[in-house]
């Protein structure tokens, strides 16, 4: 058996998240049969990070085991021929058997894209979040600094989270504006259920002036989800990068989504 790894991009709008669920349309529910069709045997894939319902990915990483002998080209175009147009395999590589898409990952990076204008967006409405109040991204960046490092993120943990520990390490938060879009980029070793969307909810309250930047510190210290802000819509959230040790030599997909400069 060979271990294969692939890069994946998908529009999560119509999917109930990544993981296979009975009576629900999911990304894995389509990926596994597509890979199996090309491999000519049943395949169960494992991903780097299980995205929630409505969340997108520009750089999801998936591994699977197979005894099929195919070229990288045949894997990519063969799998894509069995997928709908809102899911695309970007690349495929053969890796050492020690590689694991989830456990070998050093960090994951997400971007939340907010359309910041008084009028709701008609174009890309399922690809961006929307905030009608003018946001001060500098105040948002100031508040975000309190979340850097290793902390108990219970205050940003969604109900139903199955993680055994709420402790996570945020390595990087960068907030910037491109015309009418405000982008919140967060990198951590791992994330809790709804963690990014709950962080964005707090940062929006700071960006509108409803709260001071120090409120992010107070919410974090409370370890109480009820002290935080709203859980923002999933439609603006993208998994844009997964980092692995350099010895695996995996391709690096440019940070997305593609409509950003």
Secondary structure, DSSP 8 states (H G I E B T S, - for coil): -EEEEEEEEE--TTSS-SS-BTTB--SHHHHHHHHHHHHTS----EESS---TT-EEEEEEEEEEE-----HHHHHHHHHTTS-TTEEEEEEEEE-TT--TTTTEEEEEEEEEEEESSS--STTTTTSEEE-S---HHHHHHHHGGG-EEEE-GGG--TT---S--EEEEEEEEEEEETTEEEEEEEES---TTHHHHHHHHHHHHHTTSS-TTHHHHHHHHT-GGGS-----GGGEEEEEEEE-GGG------SS-TT--
